[in-house]
C-alpha cells in the first residue's frame, strides 16, 4: 500500500504528497479534477465519461467571458485510505484513494 507521510494542501494550487518510501508527488488543480475517479467522471455506469475541461463553455454561465477559477473548497479524509475533494465547480463525489493518487503521479520517475 502507498502511504502518505505528509500531505500539503493549497486550495488554489493543488496537493503535494511526501510518501513513506521517500517519493514526492505534486498534483495541480486541473490535473486532479481531470483525474477524478468517480463513476460519473470515469463513465463507470456505461455512460460517456465526463472529463473536466476548463476551456469548455458553460451553458449555464450568463457571462461567457468570465470563467471562474477552479479551486478546492474542502478536502477531507476518508478513513485512512483516501481524500474527498469538494470542488468549486460543484463536483464532490470523487474519492481519491492514496493508491489512485500514487498511480496518477506525473513526475519523471513515474512516467517511465
GIGIHU-V307757 format. One record per helix or strand of 3 or more residues. SS is the DSSP state (~ for helix, > for strand). FROM is the first residue (numbers start at 1). LEN is the number of residues. If there is no record, write none. Layout:
SS;FROM;LEN
SS;FROM;LEN
This chain:
>;4;7
>;14;6
>;24;5
~;29;6
~;39;4
>;72;7
>;82;6
>;95;3
~;98;6
~;108;4
